[in-house]
């Protein structure tokens, strides 16, 4: 059959763009269908009161300097034919994990964290180093049929201090865990490396810079990108996607379909799903985030030099859907100004406050109550943050808050679950023969994870035909 396109990609997020770039490089006829008016998906940007705000960007994890050639970031640059300079990454200054009893600091130099643990948990440092040497790798993540191994159980084999275990889990879970309270050890390993062993950076001009770089690369390579094209239905015939029906009534066909919109969301688009296949469940982990714009730079006027602060007010870190609208007993405070070289880019400060949230409760509110609760949660969040950034509230000149409801409305991600379903597809294959998923529900999260996911799916199932 002579298809109009060899590959149709649903969603112009980072994984979709990476897959498209890879395929277009090799002359494949590829088209990305994006329902919004701009690319980026869960990691996009938007205009707000004359400013450009990033949707999901706290940090690019897996940062390594250009001299390192074997890390995931280096592999992505090779595969997408980009240079390290193209990304214009500013490394973090210093980040902190703060619990009631102790505090740990870390940078992109892993030895600082080792020294911090040696100083504050001297009996644990040998076990911590053994844990570091036992981490699983990316190859194990992509093994189909692999059973989940509890990260908490594995950590207890190396570490005897419960507080250290909770402190290590806090940033790792906040930055990529789709499960409540525990996580897969392989997923833990990937995130441990991306956060602690390698580290944080930020594109100098934010996500708009990175997204535009990827869009330009894709289109220069011959790929087609259509905005305002929402996929309405995937028509399944004889175990394959035979037709892609758009909301505007157009019908498209392709040899291969790659979906980046999530596994449960992709399943809901299909006209048929095999009865024997497991029904993917939406995730329960969702967040409320407030972006605060300040009339000063936090490091200069407020004495706050931390790049990202993870805090928890209880002895044990609780990571689950809260009973209330948000759980302010733990949270993340991110200051985009506090990356190296980034402060000189603006005289206005930015602070992002993030908490676990309950989608079900947010979804039941009428519009007036919804607005009131957003304001109430913002005040609660700022009060918590002022323990670490004294005087923060007095310097806020504008703010914007988004909830799991916001995420679902703009991305169609069920329950606003940014880390997707716990039912991952490590190799990207679905029960439909020519339908693959990449992105969060392949099991790779964050900016680097999303890019790597798109690359691996394009390579394995289209270019190399495994």
C-alpha distance (Angstrom), angle and dihedral (degrees) to the residues before:
residue distance angle dihedral
X1 . . .
X2 3.82 . .
X3 3.80 105.3 .
X4 3.80 123.2 -161.4
X5 3.81 87.3 -133.8
X6 3.75 131.1 19.0
X7 3.81 91.6 -148.8
X8 3.80 132.9 22.0
X9 3.81 115.6 -166.1
X10 3.79 118.9 -159.3
X11 3.80 109.5 -145.2
X12 3.80 132.8 20.3
X13 3.78 95.7 -131.9
X14 3.78 121.1 128.6
X15 3.81 95.2 -80.4
X16 3.81 92.0 47.6
X17 3.79 92.6 49.3
X18 3.80 92.0 47.0
X19 3.81 91.6 50.3
X20 3.80 90.2 46.7
X21 3.80 93.8 49.8
X22 3.77 91.5 49.7
X23 3.82 93.1 50.0
X24 3.80 95.1 42.5
X25 3.81 90.3 52.3
X26 3.79 87.9 63.4
X27 3.77 95.3 47.3
X28 3.79 97.5 -103.3
X29 3.80 115.9 155.0
X30 3.79 100.0 -117.3
X31 3.80 133.7 167.0
X32 3.82 127.6 -172.1
X33 3.80 116.8 -149.8
X34 3.82 113.7 -153.6
X35 3.80 121.1 -179.9
X36 3.82 94.3 -159.8
X37 3.80 127.8 68.8
X38 3.81 93.7 -112.1
X39 3.77 137.6 36.6
X40 3.80 127.6 -112.4
X41 3.81 106.5 78.3
X42 3.79 110.6 -163.2
X43 3.81 89.5 2.1
X44 3.77 101.4 48.5
X45 3.81 134.9 117.9
X46 3.78 136.9 -125.6
X47 3.83 139.2 -165.8
X48 3.81 116.2 -106.0
X49 3.80 124.9 177.5
X50 3.78 93.1 -29.7
X51 3.80 93.7 -42.9
X52 3.79 134.1 101.3
X53 3.81 112.4 -127.5
X54 3.79 127.7 -170.4
X55 3.80 116.7 -128.2
X56 3.78 103.7 -150.7
X57 3.78 107.3 1.3
X58 3.79 116.4 123.7
X59 3.78 94.5 138.0
X60 3.75 145.4 -25.4
X61 3.79 102.4 -117.5
X62 3.83 125.8 -154.7
X63 3.80 91.3 50.5
X64 3.79 115.2 174.5
X65 3.82 129.5 164.5
X66 3.79 118.3 -104.3
X67 3.82 91.5 -100.0
X68 3.84 91.5 69.1
X69 3.81 109.3 86.2
X70 3.81 103.7 173.1
X71 3.83 103.7 58.3
X72 3.85 125.7 100.1
X73 3.81 91.5 -104.0
X74 3.80 91.4 55.2
X75 3.80 90.8 48.6
X76 3.81 91.1 51.5
X77 3.78 91.9 51.1
X78 3.81 91.2 51.8
X79 3.79 94.2 46.3
X80 3.82 94.1 47.4
X81 3.82 92.8 39.1
X82 3.78 93.4 -122.7
X83 3.77 129.9 138.0
X84 3.79 127.1 -127.7
X85 3.80 88.0 -115.7
X86 3.82 91.0 56.3
X87 3.82 90.0 69.0
X88 3.83 94.2 50.8
X89 3.79 91.0 -152.4
X90 3.80 121.0 -170.4
X91 3.84 111.7 -156.2
X92 3.79 120.6 -132.8
X93 3.79 122.5 -98.9
X94 3.80 101.5 -144.3
X95 3.80 136.3 -37.0
X96 3.80 130.7 -158.3
X97 3.80 141.5 -153.1
X98 3.81 111.5 -153.2
X99 3.80 124.6 -168.5
X100 3.83 126.6 166.3
X101 3.79 94.1 -94.4
X102 3.79 105.7 30.5
X103 3.78 146.4 13.0
X104 3.80 131.4 -145.7
X105 3.80 125.6 -162.4
X106 3.79 125.8 -159.7
X107 3.79 139.1 175.7
X108 3.79 134.5 178.4
X109 3.80 86.5 -75.0
X110 3.80 102.8 85.5
X111 3.79 92.0 -159.0
X112 3.81 90.4 71.9
X113 3.81 90.4 62.9
X114 3.80 90.8 46.6
X115 3.81 89.5 52.3
X116 3.82 91.8 46.0
X117 3.80 90.7 54.3
X118 3.81 91.4 45.3
X119 3.83 89.5 53.0
X120 3.81 99.2 42.5
X121 3.81 102.3 27.2
X122 3.83 102.1 27.1
X123 3.80 94.3 165.4
X124 3.83 90.8 54.8
X125 3.79 103.8 50.9
X126 3.82 96.4 90.6
X127 3.79 91.3 49.7
X128 3.80 90.3 46.5
X129 3.79 91.4 54.9
X130 3.80 90.9 47.9
X131 3.80 89.1 50.2
X132 3.79 89.7 51.6
X133 3.81 90.4 52.9
X134 3.81 92.0 49.4
X135 3.81 98.1 54.4
X136 3.78 116.8 131.4
X137 3.80 120.2 -119.8
X138 3.79 137.2 -131.5
X139 3.82 92.4 -92.6
X140 3.81 90.5 63.9
X141 3.79 90.8 50.5
X142 3.81 91.2 58.8
X143 3.82 95.1 50.4
X144 3.83 108.2 118.0
X145 3.79 117.5 -134.1
X146 3.78 93.2 20.1
X147 3.80 114.2 152.6
X148 3.79 119.5 -125.8
X149 3.80 114.5 -103.1
X150 3.81 115.5 -155.1
X151 3.79 111.1 -113.1
X152 3.80 90.4 -155.9
X153 3.81 91.5 56.6
X154 3.78 92.8 48.5
X155 3.80 92.6 47.2
X156 3.80 90.0 53.8
X157 3.81 88.8 57.4
X158 3.81 89.7 62.9
X159 3.80 105.2 25.7
X160 3.80 127.3 49.4
X161 3.81 98.1 -175.8
X162 3.85 110.0 87.8
X163 3.80 91.9 -159.8
X164 3.81 93.5 59.5
X165 3.80 90.3 48.9
X166 3.80 91.0 53.3
X167 3.81 92.4 46.3
X168 3.80 92.2 52.9
X169 3.80 92.5 46.5
X170 3.82 94.5 50.2
X171 3.84 100.8 73.9
X172 3.80 92.9 31.8
X173 3.79 93.5 54.4
X174 3.79 94.0 42.4
X175 3.78 90.8 52.7
X176 3.76 101.5 47.9
X177 3.79 120.3 -14.1
X178 3.81 117.7 125.2
X179 3.83 95.7 -177.1
X180 3.78 129.7 81.3
X181 3.84 118.0 -110.1
X182 3.81 97.0 -20.4
X183 3.78 137.0 42.4
X184 3.76 142.3 -160.0
X185 3.81 110.7 -83.3
X186 3.80 92.3 -134.8
X187 3.81 89.1 54.1
X188 3.81 88.6 46.9
X189 3.81 89.7 52.3
X190 3.80 93.7 51.9
X191 3.79 92.4 48.0
X192 3.82 92.9 43.7
X193 3.79 89.6 57.1
X194 3.78 93.7 43.5
X195 3.83 94.3 50.4
X196 3.80 106.5 29.0
X197 3.81 109.1 19.8
X198 3.80 95.5 40.8
X199 3.79 108.2 13.3
X200 3.80 149.1 -166.2
X201 3.79 134.0 -36.3
X202 3.80 136.9 155.8
X203 3.82 133.0 -144.8
X204 3.80 105.3 -107.6
X205 3.80 93.0 -123.8
X206 3.81 96.8 33.0
X207 3.79 130.7 -120.1
X208 3.80 96.2 -34.9
X209 3.80 88.8 66.6
X210 3.80 93.6 49.7
X211 3.80 95.6 43.4
X212 3.80 92.8 48.5
X213 3.80 89.6 49.5
X214 3.80 90.3 54.7
X215 3.81 94.9 43.4
X216 3.81 91.1 50.3
X217 3.80 91.9 48.0
X218 3.80 91.3 49.4
X219 3.79 95.3 48.7
X220 3.81 93.9 42.3
X221 3.81 87.2 55.1
X222 3.80 90.8 56.1
X223 3.81 101.6 -97.1
X224 3.80 121.3 143.1
X225 3.80 121.4 -132.6
X226 3.80 121.9 -168.5
X227 3.78 120.1 -167.9
X228 3.80 123.3 -159.4
X229 3.81 90.9 31.1
X230 3.78 110.0 130.3
X231 3.79 118.0 -172.8
X232 3.79 109.0 -129.9
X233 3.81 102.9 178.2
X234 3.80 141.5 -1.3
X235 3.79 108.1 -144.6
X236 3.80 110.2 -145.4
X237 3.80 119.2 -155.1
X238 3.80 124.2 172.3
X239 3.79 91.8 -11.2
X240 3.80 95.7 -52.2
X241 3.78 137.6 93.7
X242 3.78 100.9 -102.3
X243 3.81 98.8 172.9
X244 3.77 138.6 13.8
X245 3.81 111.2 -146.6
X246 3.79 116.7 -158.0
X247 3.79 125.7 -151.7
X248 3.83 89.3 -115.2
X249 3.80 90.4 61.3
X250 3.80 98.3 -103.0
X251 3.81 118.9 135.1
X252 3.81 119.8 -147.8
X253 3.79 133.3 -176.2
X254 3.79 133.4 -159.2
X255 3.77 138.9 166.4
X256 3.82 92.2 -122.2
X257 3.79 132.0 25.1
X258 3.83 120.9 -158.9
X259 3.79 116.1 -169.7
X260 3.79 122.8 -161.8
X261 3.81 97.8 174.4
X262 3.82 97.4 91.4
X263 3.81 134.4 -82.2
X264 3.84 99.4 -96.1
X265 3.79 89.2 43.0
X266 3.82 91.5 50.3
X267 3.79 90.8 47.1
X268 3.81 89.8 53.8
X269 3.82 89.9 56.2
X270 3.81 93.6 55.4
X271 3.79 120.1 97.5
X272 3.81 88.9 -148.8
X273 3.80 136.0 22.1
X274 3.81 123.1 -175.9
X275 3.80 111.3 -99.2
X276 3.80 91.8 -135.4
X277 3.82 92.9 54.4
X278 3.78 119.1 100.6
X279 3.80 113.3 -104.7
X280 3.84 107.3 -122.9
X281 3.79 113.0 -129.6
X282 3.78 123.7 -143.6
X283 3.79 115.2 -110.2
X284 3.80 122.5 -106.8
X285 3.81 98.4 -147.9
X286 3.79 111.4 102.8
X287 3.79 136.4 151.6
X288 3.78 144.8 -147.2
X289 3.79 114.0 -144.0
X290 3.79 130.8 -172.8
X291 3.79 122.2 -163.1
X292 3.79 112.1 -153.6
X293 3.80 122.4 -161.3
X294 3.81 113.1 -155.9
X295 3.79 134.7 -162.0
X296 3.80 89.8 -130.6
X297 3.78 142.5 36.2
X298 3.82 109.9 -95.5
X299 3.80 94.7 -135.7
X300 3.80 94.9 50.0
X301 3.81 103.2 39.3
X302 3.80 104.5 21.0
X303 3.80 101.1 33.9
X304 3.81 92.1 -123.7
X305 3.81 110.9 138.0
X306 3.80 100.1 159.1
X307 3.79 116.2 117.7
X308 3.82 97.5 -155.5
X309 3.79 126.1 3.0
X310 3.80 121.8 -165.4
X311 3.79 113.5 -166.3
X312 3.77 135.9 -178.0
X313 3.81 125.3 -177.0
X314 3.81 98.6 -160.3
X315 3.78 133.5 66.6
X316 3.81 92.3 -115.0
X317 3.78 120.4 45.5
X318 3.81 109.3 -123.1
X319 3.79 113.0 -153.7
X320 3.78 110.1 178.2
X321 3.78 142.4 97.4
X322 3.82 103.0 -62.7
X323 3.79 124.8 -125.3
X324 3.80 90.0 -125.4
X325 3.78 131.7 46.2
X326 3.81 90.9 -83.8
X327 3.79 138.4 3.6
X328 3.79 107.7 -131.2
X329 3.83 93.1 175.1
X330 3.78 85.8 91.3
X331 3.77 133.3 23.2
X332 3.77 151.1 140.8
X333 3.80 125.7 -103.8
X334 3.78 111.9 -165.1
X335 3.79 123.8 -175.4
X336 3.83 111.0 -166.1
X337 3.82 90.2 -168.3
X338 3.80 90.9 63.6
X339 3.77 97.5 75.9
X340 3.77 118.9 105.3
X341 3.83 111.7 -87.6
X342 3.81 91.9 1.1
X343 3.81 97.9 96.9
X344 3.78 92.7 69.6
X345 3.80 90.2 60.2
X346 3.81 94.8 73.6
X347 3.78 144.2 17.4
X348 3.81 90.5 -150.7
X349 3.77 119.7 85.6
X350 3.79 125.6 -134.1
X351 3.79 128.6 -159.9
X352 3.81 125.8 177.9
X353 3.82 119.2 -157.7
X354 3.80 118.1 -164.6
X355 3.82 132.5 -173.5
X356 3.78 137.8 169.6
X357 3.80 111.3 -96.4
X358 3.80 141.0 -164.7
X359 3.81 110.7 -124.2
X360 3.80 94.3 -168.7
X361 3.80 92.7 58.5
X362 3.80 93.8 44.6
X363 3.80 91.7 49.1
X364 3.83 92.9 56.7
X365 3.80 96.2 57.5
X366 3.79 120.4 103.5
X367 3.79 115.6 -128.0
X368 3.81 97.3 -95.3
X369 3.79 93.7 47.1
X370 3.80 89.6 43.9
X371 3.82 90.7 58.5
X372 3.80 92.0 45.8
X373 3.79 92.6 50.6
X374 3.79 92.0 48.4
X375 3.81 88.8 55.5
X376 3.80 91.9 45.9
X377 3.82 92.6 49.7
X378 3.80 90.3 47.3
X379 3.81 91.1 55.0
X380 3.81 91.2 47.4
X381 3.78 91.3 48.8
X382 3.82 93.7 48.9
X383 3.82 90.8 48.7
X384 3.80 89.4 54.7
X385 3.79 92.3 47.0
X386 3.81 92.5 50.8
X387 3.80 89.3 69.9
X388 3.80 85.7 70.1
X389 3.83 101.2 26.8
X390 3.79 106.2 40.5
X391 3.80 113.8 -149.8
X392 3.80 93.8 13.5
X393 3.81 95.0 137.5
X394 3.82 94.0 56.4
X395 3.80 92.1 59.7
X396 3.82 100.2 50.2
X397 3.80 110.8 117.6
X398 3.82 98.0 168.5
X399 3.77 138.3 -2.4
X400 3.76 142.6 -175.9
X401 3.79 128.5 -161.0
X402 3.77 128.5 -162.8
X403 3.78 127.6 -169.9
X404 3.82 136.0 -166.2
X405 3.80 85.5 -88.2
X406 3.80 89.2 60.1
X407 3.80 91.4 50.8
X408 3.80 93.0 49.9
X409 3.81 92.4 47.5
X410 3.79 95.8 51.8
X411 3.81 101.9 32.7
X412 3.86 102.9 25.1
X413 3.81 86.3 -129.5
X414 3.81 102.9 157.1
X415 3.82 112.8 -112.7
X416 3.78 88.2 -1.3
X417 3.81 87.8 -84.7
X418 3.80 102.4 166.1
X419 3.82 92.9 -173.9
X420 3.77 92.5 49.8
X421 3.77 131.3 -144.9
X422 3.82 125.2 -17.4
X423 3.82 86.0 -131.2
X424 3.79 96.5 85.6
X425 3.81 126.3 -178.2
X426 3.82 101.6 -143.0
X427 3.80 96.1 -169.4
X428 3.80 95.1 37.0
X429 3.81 96.3 -118.0
X430 3.79 119.7 136.3
X431 3.81 128.8 -166.5
X432 3.80 87.9 -96.8
X433 3.81 109.5 85.4
X434 3.80 100.6 -132.3
X435 3.80 98.4 28.6
X436 3.80 120.9 96.7
X437 3.81 134.0 173.0
X438 3.76 128.4 -145.9
X439 3.77 134.2 177.0
X440 3.78 127.0 43.8
X441 3.79 96.7 -4.6
X442 3.76 92.4 53.9
X443 3.80 84.0 64.5
X444 3.80 101.1 -105.2
X445 3.80 115.9 114.5
X446 3.77 138.1 -177.0
X447 3.77 127.2 37.7
X448 3.79 97.3 -62.9
X449 3.81 91.3 41.2
X450 3.80 91.7 52.2
X451 3.79 92.5 49.6
X452 3.80 91.9 46.8
X453 3.79 90.9 48.5
X454 3.81 93.1 55.0
X455 3.78 91.2 47.6
X456 3.82 94.9 49.6
X457 3.80 94.8 48.0
X458 3.80 92.4 47.7
X459 3.80 91.5 47.7
X460 3.78 98.1 44.1
X461 3.78 102.9 41.0
X462 3.80 104.3 27.8
X463 3.78 113.9 19.4
X464 3.79 99.3 35.3
X465 3.79 97.1 24.0
X466 3.82 96.2 -144.3
